Amino acid sequence: RRKSASYEIIGRPGTQWASLFETLATNVGEAPPVRPKPQTQDQLLGLFSAEVTGRDFQMEPATLFDMVGKTELVKPTLEVVYDAA
């Protein structure tokens, strides 16, 4: 099996992080279950309204300053002129 990321387990007993994870485990174990309040169909559809999801957001094209940090980009070019022979 290939290791996909470099990581270290920090929640071992006796380490500086042990008390944090012990407290977290205790709190999770003692917390009462919280059940969501049932919602109507209209309330559920309201979760995906344009105001909430940002579908009414209008995108604007990036300006030259946005892309390169300058208001004017000068690129010297080489112009080739062919004479009629």
Residue pairs with C-beta under 8 A, 6 or more apart in sequence:
10 17
11 17
11 18
11 20
11 21
12 18
46 52
50 56
64 70
64 71
64 72
64 73
65 71
